[in-house]
Amino acid sequence: MSAWFSYVFIGVFVVLSSTALFFFALTRGTLIVRGAMGRSQDPAAHVYPLYSNMRLIKLIDFQPIIAAILLFQYDRLVSTITNGLHHTDLRGKKVLITSCAFGNVIPRVVTAAVKSGAQRVLIADIIKNELVHANSKMPEFAGKLEFLQENATAMKQPDESVDANVMFLLLHELPHELKGKALSEAMRVLTPGGKLYLAEFHRPELWVLRALSWTYFKVFEPLGLALWDSHDPVKQLEALGGVTCERRTVFFGNFQVVTATKNPRP
């Protein structure tokens, strides 16, 4: 019995260690190597290989895996955003999705936008393979979609050109100096009265979750911890001026959905 238990323990340890090493190599490990090679100035230097390599994209983008990574709160986060879109009159208007994301968030957001009357849904990402992969998920909406290879921190869209903007788990992966730029661009392209729906990590209320989250970010995604304080998205959005924010947290404060409304002109 003790031998069987030892084999199971060793097997589980090997699987977990291998998985951790795999994700470290494709996240923080990549940033370290790029920095050492002097490639940190590239506009896409912060993008992990699992978001740019098509084979890795297809390997990782499996709904149960994505749900587990987000502590099975993925559906709640997406539902909060889609519920907001369902209650918005988007007839004849444009919706922007700033940056692609794994899982079913993009098809669900597109479906909600179209059902609310959106004439066009723009999907922007700095990585072409992400756009190709996202396009493969929604053949039924081909006539409603436009895919744009753009940088979230320097959008080519005109001022006040979209009526809703969705940013799902992008900020925590951006270098600190780019977080504010991405939020500024997200609000710039919104029409007065338009809304930004932003889903992100948040500082957990429970100390156990806080300790686990802190460890995760320190090891795998060090750019994310700043969202807890110095780069809190609500503080950054309100600092822009002319923005009203509403924040909802889920799972003991571990995640947040911020709805930022661009105030109409006086």
C-alpha positions as CSV (number, residue, x, y, z in Angstrom):
1,M,0.0,0.0,0.0
2,S,2.8,2.4,1.0
3,A,4.7,1.6,-2.3
4,W,1.5,2.3,-4.3
5,F,1.0,5.6,-2.6
6,S,4.6,6.6,-3.2
7,Y,4.3,5.8,-6.9
8,V,1.1,7.9,-7.1
9,F,2.7,10.8,-5.2
10,I,5.8,10.7,-7.5
11,G,3.6,10.5,-10.6
12,V,1.5,13.5,-9.5
13,F,4.6,15.5,-8.5
14,V,6.2,14.8,-11.9
15,V,3.1,15.8,-13.8
16,L,2.6,19.0,-11.8
17,S,6.3,19.9,-12.0
18,S,6.4,19.3,-15.7
19,T,3.3,21.4,-16.3
20,A,4.7,24.3,-14.1
21,L,8.0,24.2,-16.0
22,F,6.2,24.1,-19.4
23,F,4.1,27.2,-18.5
24,F,7.1,29.0,-16.9
25,A,9.1,28.5,-20.1
26,L,6.3,30.0,-22.2
27,T,5.6,32.9,-19.9
28,R,8.2,34.5,-17.6
29,G,11.0,32.4,-18.9
30,T,10.4,33.9,-22.4
31,L,10.5,37.4,-21.0
32,I,13.8,36.7,-19.3
33,V,15.3,35.3,-22.5
34,R,14.1,38.1,-24.7
35,G,15.4,40.7,-22.3
36,A,18.8,39.0,-22.2
37,M,18.9,39.0,-26.0
38,G,18.0,42.7,-26.3
39,R,14.6,42.1,-27.9
40,S,12.5,43.8,-25.2
41,Q,12.0,46.9,-27.4
42,D,9.9,45.0,-30.0
43,P,6.2,46.1,-29.8
44,A,5.2,42.4,-29.3
45,A,8.1,41.5,-27.0
46,H,5.6,41.1,-24.0
47,V,3.5,38.5,-25.9
48,Y,4.1,35.0,-24.7
49,P,4.8,32.2,-27.3
50,L,1.6,30.4,-26.3
51,Y,-0.3,33.4,-27.7
52,S,1.7,33.7,-31.0
53,N,2.7,30.2,-32.0
54,M,-0.3,28.5,-33.7
55,R,0.5,25.0,-32.5
56,L,0.7,26.2,-28.9
57,I,-2.5,28.2,-29.4
58,K,-4.4,25.1,-30.5
59,L,-2.8,23.0,-27.7
60,I,-3.7,25.4,-24.9
61,D,-7.0,26.8,-26.1
62,F,-9.2,24.1,-24.6
63,Q,-12.2,25.3,-22.6
64,P,-11.7,23.0,-19.5
65,I,-8.0,24.0,-19.3
66,I,-8.8,27.7,-19.5
67,A,-11.7,27.4,-17.0
68,A,-9.4,25.6,-14.5
69,I,-6.6,28.3,-14.8
70,L,-9.2,30.9,-13.9
71,L,-10.4,28.8,-10.9
72,F,-13.6,28.0,-12.8
73,Q,-14.7,31.6,-12.8
74,Y,-14.4,32.0,-16.5
75,D,-18.1,31.7,-17.2
76,R,-19.0,34.2,-14.6
77,L,-16.6,36.8,-16.0
78,V,-17.8,36.3,-19.5
79,S,-21.5,36.3,-18.5
80,T,-21.1,39.6,-16.7
81,I,-19.8,41.2,-19.9
82,T,-22.4,39.6,-22.2
83,N,-25.2,40.5,-19.8
84,G,-24.1,44.1,-20.2
85,L,-24.1,43.9,-23.9
86,H,-27.5,42.3,-23.9
87,H,-28.9,45.3,-22.0
88,T,-27.4,47.8,-24.4
89,D,-29.0,49.1,-27.6
90,L,-26.4,48.5,-30.2
91,R,-28.6,48.8,-33.3
92,G,-26.5,49.9,-36.3
93,K,-23.4,50.4,-34.1
94,K,-19.9,49.0,-33.8
95,V,-18.4,46.9,-31.0
96,L,-14.6,46.5,-30.6
97,I,-12.9,43.5,-28.9
98,T,-9.4,44.7,-27.9
99,S,-7.1,41.7,-28.0
100,C,-8.1,38.0,-28.5
101,A,-8.4,35.6,-25.6
102,F,-8.6,31.9,-25.2
103,G,-11.8,30.1,-24.5
104,N,-15.3,31.0,-25.8
105,V,-15.3,34.6,-24.7
106,I,-15.0,36.0,-28.3
107,P,-17.9,33.9,-29.8
108,R,-20.1,34.8,-26.8
109,V,-19.3,38.5,-27.0
110,V,-19.9,38.5,-30.7
111,T,-23.2,36.7,-30.3
112,A,-24.4,39.1,-27.6
113,A,-23.4,42.1,-29.6
114,V,-25.1,40.9,-32.8
115,K,-28.3,40.0,-30.9
116,S,-28.3,43.5,-29.5
117,G,-28.2,44.9,-33.0
118,A,-24.5,45.6,-33.6
119,Q,-23.8,46.3,-37.3
120,R,-20.1,45.4,-37.0
121,V,-17.8,43.7,-34.6
122,L,-14.1,44.6,-34.8
123,I,-11.6,42.2,-33.3
124,A,-8.1,43.6,-32.9
125,D,-4.9,41.9,-31.8
126,I,-1.2,42.5,-32.3
127,I,-0.6,38.9,-33.3
128,K,-1.9,37.6,-36.6
129,N,-2.2,34.0,-35.5
130,E,-4.5,35.0,-32.7
131,L,-6.8,36.7,-35.3
132,V,-6.7,33.6,-37.6
133,H,-7.6,31.3,-34.7
134,A,-10.4,33.6,-33.5
135,N,-11.8,33.7,-37.0
136,S,-12.0,29.9,-37.1
137,K,-14.3,29.9,-34.2
138,M,-17.1,32.0,-35.8
139,P,-17.8,31.1,-39.4
140,E,-21.5,31.9,-38.9
141,F,-20.7,35.6,-38.3
142,A,-18.4,36.1,-41.2
143,G,-20.4,39.0,-42.6
144,K,-20.4,40.9,-39.3
145,L,-16.8,40.6,-38.3
146,E,-13.7,42.6,-39.2
147,F,-10.2,41.4,-38.0
148,L,-7.5,44.0,-37.4
149,Q,-3.9,43.5,-36.7
150,E,-3.4,46.4,-34.3
151,N,-1.6,47.3,-31.1
152,A,-3.9,47.9,-28.2
153,T,-1.6,50.7,-27.0
154,A,-1.7,52.6,-30.3
155,M,-5.0,51.8,-32.1
156,K,-5.6,53.0,-35.6
157,Q,-9.4,53.4,-35.0
158,P,-10.7,57.0,-35.1
159,D,-11.8,58.9,-32.0
160,E,-15.3,58.0,-30.8
161,S,-15.8,55.3,-33.4
162,V,-17.2,52.4,-31.4
163,D,-20.0,52.1,-28.9
164,A,-18.7,49.2,-26.8
165,N,-15.2,47.9,-26.2
166,V,-14.3,44.5,-24.5
167,M,-10.9,43.9,-23.0
168,F,-10.6,40.4,-21.5
169,L,-7.5,39.6,-19.4
170,L,-5.1,41.7,-21.4
171,L,-3.8,44.3,-18.9
172,H,-2.0,41.9,-16.6
173,E,0.3,40.8,-19.5
174,L,1.3,44.3,-20.5
175,P,4.4,46.1,-19.3
176,H,3.5,48.6,-16.6
177,E,4.2,51.6,-18.9
178,L,1.8,50.2,-21.5
179,K,-1.2,49.5,-19.1
180,G,-2.3,53.1,-19.0
181,K,-1.8,53.6,-22.7
182,A,-4.0,50.6,-23.5
183,L,-6.8,52.0,-21.2
184,S,-6.4,55.5,-22.7
185,E,-6.8,54.1,-26.2
186,A,-9.7,51.9,-25.1
187,M,-11.6,55.0,-23.9
188,R,-10.5,57.3,-26.8
189,V,-12.2,55.1,-29.4
190,L,-15.5,55.0,-27.5
191,T,-18.4,57.3,-28.3
192,P,-19.8,59.4,-25.5
193,G,-22.0,57.1,-23.4
194,G,-20.1,54.1,-24.7
195,K,-18.8,51.4,-22.3
196,L,-15.6,49.6,-21.8
197,Y,-16.0,46.1,-20.3
198,L,-12.7,45.0,-18.7
199,A,-12.2,41.6,-17.0
200,E,-9.0,41.2,-15.0
201,F,-7.4,39.7,-11.9
202,H,-8.0,41.5,-8.6
203,R,-6.4,41.5,-5.1
204,P,-8.1,38.5,-3.3
205,E,-9.8,39.2,0.0
206,L,-8.8,35.8,1.6
207,W,-5.2,35.6,2.7
208,V,-4.9,32.1,1.3
209,L,-6.0,33.1,-2.1
210,R,-3.9,36.2,-1.9
211,A,-0.8,34.2,-1.1
212,L,-1.4,31.7,-3.9
213,S,-2.1,34.5,-6.4
214,W,1.0,36.4,-5.3
215,T,3.1,33.3,-5.8
216,Y,1.5,32.6,-9.2
217,F,2.2,36.1,-10.5
218,K,5.7,36.2,-9.1
219,V,6.7,32.9,-10.7
220,F,4.7,33.0,-14.0
221,E,3.3,36.5,-14.8
222,P,5.2,39.2,-12.8
223,L,3.5,42.0,-14.7
224,G,0.1,41.2,-13.2
225,L,0.7,42.1,-9.5
226,A,0.7,45.9,-10.2
227,L,-3.1,45.6,-10.9
228,W,-3.5,45.1,-7.1
229,D,-2.2,48.6,-6.3
230,S,-0.1,50.9,-8.4
231,H,-1.9,50.1,-11.7
232,D,-5.4,49.5,-10.4
233,P,-7.5,49.8,-13.6
234,V,-10.2,51.8,-11.9
235,K,-7.8,54.3,-10.6
236,Q,-6.1,54.6,-14.0
237,L,-9.4,55.0,-15.8
238,E,-10.7,57.6,-13.4
239,A,-7.4,59.5,-13.7
240,L,-8.2,60.0,-17.4
241,G,-11.1,62.1,-16.6
242,G,-14.6,62.0,-18.0
243,V,-15.0,58.3,-17.1
244,T,-17.4,56.7,-14.6
245,C,-16.4,53.2,-13.4
246,E,-18.3,50.4,-11.7
247,R,-16.4,47.4,-10.4
248,R,-17.7,44.0,-9.7
249,T,-15.5,41.3,-8.0
250,V,-16.1,37.6,-8.0
251,F,-14.7,34.6,-6.1
252,F,-13.6,36.3,-2.9
253,G,-12.2,39.3,-4.9
254,N,-9.9,37.2,-7.0
255,F,-11.3,38.6,-10.3
256,Q,-12.9,41.8,-11.4
257,V,-15.1,43.1,-14.2
258,V,-14.9,46.9,-14.6
259,T,-17.6,48.7,-16.6
260,A,-16.2,52.1,-17.6
261,T,-18.6,54.6,-19.2
262,K,-17.4,57.5,-21.2
263,N,-19.3,60.4,-19.9
264,P,-21.4,62.4,-22.4
265,R,-20.2,65.9,-23.2
266,P,-21.7,68.6,-21.0
